[in-house]
Amino acid sequence: MKLFRFLSVSALLCLCVNGAFASASSPLEFLKTHCISCHGPDKQKGDRRFDDLSGTTDSIDELERWQEILDMLNLEDM
């Protein structure tokens, strides 16, 4: 089940990178530009901190955090 979730989130992240992050050179650049001021080391709205994301998809935890970001962008909550 974890493998399926990992592959699903990986595929979704790859598809969404072209849309949600089109204005930035990378997903991490997008976060720096649009998200870190509210979700960084000094301030964590909603108890979420994104400045410590590595940009890799090596772990389920990292993928779930990226999925949460994409969900909030798609819902226009961020």
MARBAMI-965281 format. One record per residue: residue in one letter; x, y, z of N, C-alpha, C in turn. Coordinates in steps of 0.001 Angstrom, whole numbers, plus 500000, padded with zeros to 6 digits. Atoms other than C-alpha are relative to their C-alpha. Layout:
<rs>
AXYZXYZXYZ...
</rs>
This chain:
<rs>
M500822498811500000500000500000500000500869501258500000K499127498832499963502852502398500815500642500245498645L499397499847501318504455501723497443499010500646499036F501022499412500861501192502526495656499828501481500300R500157498596499603500829505739497630501207500818499545F498769499347500424504451506660496941499974500276498499L500035499839501450504031506091493203498908500974499566S501094499092500335500699507940493094500374501445500264V499611498640499650502019510998494876501147500466499113S498894499640500897505206510946492774499473500407498628A500573499687501307503189510889489569499235501313500038L500756498759499866500903513658490784500923501195500118L499035498915499847503835515796491825500633500341498655C499397499755501308505445515376488415499035500704499060L500998499370500859502230516323486622499726501437500412C500342498671499509501561519339488817501150500978499916V498844499099500079505065520737488572499862500906498786N500146499192501208504302521923485047498955501088500152G501044499001499840501175523791486154500231500933501168A499931499178498799501495525001489724501317500735500133F498687499405499811505200525752489569500560500589498703A499519499538501300505391527050485990500726501337500081S499383498680499906506370530558487105501362499968500675A498718500111499298509396529309489041500890498996499285S499063500914500643512518527505487933499992498621500656S500094501288499307511922524747490511498943500107501089P500967499957498895509403523751493186500557500702501237L499416499336498836511830524935495874500055501508499801E499998498564500305512139528319494147498593500572500178F501385499583499808508350528551494104499700500191501485L500221499890498555508263527892497861500692501233500570K499267498832499506510925530534498504499280501294499641T500657498790500475509010533087496467498628500217500629H501408499841499636505460532393497616499601499479501381C500478500708498811505395530322500804500828500206501267I499108500012498840508414530689503085499716501144500969S500266498889499087507376534077504483498939499633501040C501035500440499045504376532380506147500251498598500548H499736501386499594505766528832506460501497499747500069G498544500100499914509430529359507299500485499918501431P499414500152498670511771529452510286499442500982501029D500474498983499063510318532624511805498501499930500271K501465500024499904506604532021511228499504498702499373Q500554501240500541504647528793510740498477500044500080K501456499992500028501022529414509800499495498561499891G500561501347500029498952526320510437500979498932500455D498964500931499531501974524728512114500681499274498846R499343500589501165503458524092508659501270500789499702R498711499386500322507095524765507833500547499327498746F499573500545501288508342524350504252501437500314499649D498619499637500347511830525850504325500972498841500175D499119501137499774513267522518505428499743498839499027L500210501034501017511972520525502432501251499875499139S498774500232500764514806518962500484499779500072498494G500256500017501430513103518862497101500123498629499380T499908501364500504513627515129496791498704499260500324T501172500831499738510995512434496738500459498640500505D499421501245499493512988509861498662499200499353501115S500731500571498879510565509390501527498513500307499879I501445499798499979506843509062502034499652501302500722D500278498769499249506920511891504595500194501234499129E499726498866500882508465514277502074498929500105498920L501056500004501021505962513250499398498668500474500560E501264499573499386503061513754501783499987501502500243R499929498541499803504253517272502580499805500720498673W500204499394501318504481518083498863498547499846499556Q501402500218500353501032516565498352499106501002500712E500774499022499234499644518791501094500110501391499373I499805498697500652501146521853499388499180500074498716L500771500016501248499632520857496039498503500039500257D501414499979499656496263520213497659499544501407500368M500352498636499582496240523672499254500021500959498814L499969499162501199497243525290495951498784499736499117N501162500340500833494535523415494053498694500470500606L501203499509499322491944524376496651499984501523500133E499801498566499901493216527953496420499950500492501438D499880499603498604493744528005500183501348500627500285M498688499364499880497329529125499685500263500783498737
</rs>
